[in-house]
Amino acid sequence: MPAPQSAHHNVVVIGGGNAGLSVAGRLRRYGVSDVTVIEPRENHLYQPMFSHIAGGTAAPGMAVRRQASVIPRGVGWIRDRVETIAPDTNTVMLESGARVTNGQLVVCPGIQKNWNAVPGLADAMATPQGVSNYELEYAPKAWQVLSSTRSGTVVFTQPAGPATCAGAAQKPMYLACDYWREQGVLADIRVVLVVSSPTLFGMPMIDRELERKVAEYGIEVQYSSELVEVDAQAKTLVIAGVGAYSGSGGVSRRSLSYDVLHAVPPQSAPDWIASTGLAAEAGNDGNDGNDGDATGFVDVDPLTLRHPRYPNVWSLGDAAATTNSKSGGALRQQTLVLAKNLAAALAGKPLPERYNGYSVCPFTVSRSSVVFAEFDDRYQPKPTIPFWRGLAKERRLTWVADRYVLPWVYWNLILKGRA
Ligand SMILES: Cc1cc2nc3c(=O)[nH]c(=O)nc-3n(C[C@H](O)[C@H](O)[C@H](O)COP(=O)(O)OP(=O)(O)OC[C@H]3O[C@@H](n4cnc5c(N)ncnc54)[C@H](O)[C@@H]3O)c2cc1C
């Protein structure tokens, strides 16, 4: 339904993804009235399931529900796209031409996937050999192609810079390798992983587990490298040492022929945030991992999730310039912190909550086991069960959690602001 001209809402939430719906649901639970989400999509996507779809352990429908069916009770929905924000006048401008003014504003439109940032990559994705778990449209094709591969070279790429759940680039690779091993064809397939960091993840205890699986499957890893060019017609690609885009360092370029390319695109803050005056200007996010810097993302105090210059503006999730590794798991903490702080600000009270930088990345290292990485914004272990680091080992228990329990919790509790 188009937004009425000049609507006003007490709290306007930009983006009805994981962050937007969870925080809106929590705000309602904490008694905040007149909360409205602006979201253009008809369908809501549970992105962690994309990896299972690409790896053949879930059907495509399991990642999708109609947006109307997941908007939390008591929360409004304007089906439109935000073009820009004028925070000085508390106004949000929409694609339809309508304007919405806000009391409080929560900005969470997610991350932007830049398929055109690598020359030839977008074209390659349109060929039968180009697949990915990072878009719903490419994930079913990924499993079709990976499951029918019996020999040749399959290249998986994980980009440099900021990314949503960076390690998810590797998940379909382990799932496919386990399948090829079951089928007795793994030895005939050259599997190459191009990863931008000098290790597989960035935490020694997780790296050890992943290195063991990489050795078990015979995966060839190109560390500190990234995809810089694809020639889809010739089925060749070029990788280079990280820094190729900035021109820094002695970059060695290497060409590889491929039969299948499973690519993850470079990612960045949504371009339109730059003109709103809300973006973080420069500086690195300070961690040792693979998440790049925070430039262009919505500036926030990483502890309170409040904008440093506009006290009625807040941000969380993939679009926020927080210091953590971006993930849905991080949002379970962030939504609670933001909603409690915003409710307190409305009541004129001091902000009660601080975000602790928690994030998570569940690596599906086989078709029945997961290595569950839980960590803070310095890539130090941050286990949910204090003092027990056992979940960081390959386990069946965490497979059940990742494949079955967390999706149920997402649809039934997280999106309602209850977990
Ligand atoms: C392949 C893949 C696998 C993943 N696996 C995991 C995992 O295993 N575990 C984990 O914890 N996390 C995982 N994640 C990360 C997780 O999905 C994200 O961190 C999470 O969805 C971020 O929530 P968000 O609301 O910030 O962004 P999103 O969920 O992406 O939502 C953003 C919303 O904003 C809307 N929007 C965009 N622009 C505008 C605009 N201009 N106006 C209005 N609305 C707009 C979009 O339509 C979208 O609905 C994965 C992500 C991917 C892509």
The ligand as an SDF file (V2000), in Angstrom:
LIG
                    3D

 53 58  0  0  0  0  0  0  0  0999 V2000
   24.3070  -16.3050    2.5400 C   0  0  0  0  0  0  0  0  0  0  0  0
   24.2110  -15.7590    3.9160 C   0  0  0  0  0  0  0  0  0  0  0  0
   24.3640  -16.6030    5.0050 C   0  0  0  0  0  0  0  0  0  0  0  0
   24.2820  -16.1300    6.2980 C   0  0  0  0  0  0  0  0  0  0  0  0
   24.4330  -16.9980    7.3280 N   0  0  0  0  0  0  0  0  0  0  0  0
   24.3210  -16.5670    8.5890 C   0  0  0  0  0  0  0  0  0  0  0  0
   24.4070  -17.4840    9.6780 C   0  0  0  0  0  0  0  0  0  0  0  0
   24.5650  -18.6850    9.4830 O   0  0  0  0  0  0  0  0  0  0  0  0
   24.3070  -16.9990   10.9320 N   0  0  0  0  0  0  0  0  0  0  0  0
   24.1030  -15.6740   11.1900 C   0  0  0  0  0  0  0  0  0  0  0  0
   24.0060  -15.2900   12.3490 O   0  0  0  0  0  0  0  0  0  0  0  0
   24.0120  -14.7810   10.1730 N   0  0  0  0  0  0  0  0  0  0  0  0
   24.1000  -15.1980    8.8900 C   0  0  0  0  0  0  0  0  0  0  0  0
   23.9720  -14.3030    7.8640 N   0  0  0  0  0  0  0  0  0  0  0  0
   23.8750  -12.8800    8.1580 C   0  0  0  0  0  0  0  0  0  0  0  0
   22.4590  -12.4200    8.4900 C   0  0  0  0  0  0  0  0  0  0  0  0
   21.5370  -12.8730    7.5280 O   0  0  0  0  0  0  0  0  0  0  0  0
   22.4710  -10.8940    8.5240 C   0  0  0  0  0  0  0  0  0  0  0  0
   23.4570  -10.4720    9.4400 O   0  0  0  0  0  0  0  0  0  0  0  0
   21.1390  -10.3070    8.9300 C   0  0  0  0  0  0  0  0  0  0  0  0
   20.1350  -10.6650    8.0080 O   0  0  0  0  0  0  0  0  0  0  0  0
   21.2410   -8.7900    9.0120 C   0  0  0  0  0  0  0  0  0  0  0  0
   19.9910   -8.2400    9.2640 O   0  0  0  0  0  0  0  0  0  0  0  0
   19.6500   -6.7730    8.7270 P   0  0  0  0  0  0  0  0  0  0  0  0
   18.2340   -6.5340    9.1130 O   0  0  0  0  0  0  0  0  0  0  0  0
   20.6880   -5.8280    9.1220 O   0  0  0  0  0  0  0  0  0  0  0  0
   19.7290   -6.9240    7.1410 O   0  0  0  0  0  0  0  0  0  0  0  0
   18.7430   -7.7530    6.2180 P   0  0  0  0  0  0  0  0  0  0  0  0
   18.2180   -8.9380    6.9390 O   0  0  0  0  0  0  0  0  0  0  0  0
   19.4760   -7.9490    4.9470 O   0  0  0  0  0  0  0  0  0  0  0  0
   17.5050   -6.7800    5.9980 O   0  0  0  0  0  0  0  0  0  0  0  0
   17.6180   -5.5170    5.4030 C   0  0  0  0  0  0  0  0  0  0  0  0
   16.2280   -5.1210    4.9050 C   0  0  0  0  0  0  0  0  0  0  0  0
   16.2450   -3.7520    4.5340 O   0  0  0  0  0  0  0  0  0  0  0  0
   15.4820   -3.6070    3.3480 C   0  0  0  0  0  0  0  0  0  0  0  0
   15.9580   -2.4160    2.6510 N   0  0  0  0  0  0  0  0  0  0  0  0
   17.1030   -2.2790    1.9220 C   0  0  0  0  0  0  0  0  0  0  0  0
   17.1910   -1.0330    1.4180 N   0  0  0  0  0  0  0  0  0  0  0  0
   16.0740   -0.3780    1.8300 C   0  0  0  0  0  0  0  0  0  0  0  0
   15.5930    0.9430    1.6090 C   0  0  0  0  0  0  0  0  0  0  0  0
   16.2820    1.8240    0.8700 N   0  0  0  0  0  0  0  0  0  0  0  0
   14.4070    1.2860    2.1710 N   0  0  0  0  0  0  0  0  0  0  0  0
   13.7050    0.4020    2.9390 C   0  0  0  0  0  0  0  0  0  0  0  0
   14.1270   -0.8730    3.1610 N   0  0  0  0  0  0  0  0  0  0  0  0
   15.2940   -1.2450    2.6200 C   0  0  0  0  0  0  0  0  0  0  0  0
   15.7590   -4.8980    2.5700 C   0  0  0  0  0  0  0  0  0  0  0  0
   14.7370   -5.1430    1.6100 O   0  0  0  0  0  0  0  0  0  0  0  0
   15.8000   -5.9310    3.6820 C   0  0  0  0  0  0  0  0  0  0  0  0
   14.5400   -6.5340    3.9170 O   0  0  0  0  0  0  0  0  0  0  0  0
   24.0420  -14.7510    6.5340 C   0  0  0  0  0  0  0  0  0  0  0  0
   23.8770  -13.8820    5.4630 C   0  0  0  0  0  0  0  0  0  0  0  0
   23.9540  -14.3750    4.1580 C   0  0  0  0  0  0  0  0  0  0  0  0
   23.7610  -13.4440    2.9910 C   0  0  0  0  0  0  0  0  0  0  0  0
  1  2  1  0
  2  3  1  0
  2 52  2  0
  3  4  2  0
  4  5  1  0
  4 50  1  0
  5  6  2  0
  6  7  1  0
  6 13  1  0
  7  8  2  0
  7  9  1  0
  9 10  1  0
 10 11  2  0
 10 12  1  0
 12 13  2  0
 13 14  1  0
 14 15  1  0
 14 50  1  0
 15 16  1  0
 16 17  1  0
 16 18  1  0
 18 19  1  0
 18 20  1  0
 20 21  1  0
 20 22  1  0
 22 23  1  0
 23 24  1  0
 24 25  2  0
 24 26  1  0
 24 27  1  0
 27 28  1  0
 28 29  2  0
 28 30  1  0
 28 31  1  0
 31 32  1  0
 32 33  1  0
 33 34  1  0
 33 48  1  0
 34 35  1  0
 35 36  1  0
 35 46  1  0
 36 37  1  0
 36 45  1  0
 37 38  2  0
 38 39  1  0
 39 40  1  0
 39 45  2  0
 40 41  1  0
 40 42  2  0
 42 43  1  0
 43 44  2  0
 44 45  1  0
 46 47  1  0
 46 48  1  0
 48 49  1  0
 50 51  2  0
 51 52  1  0
 52 53  1  0
M  END
$$$$
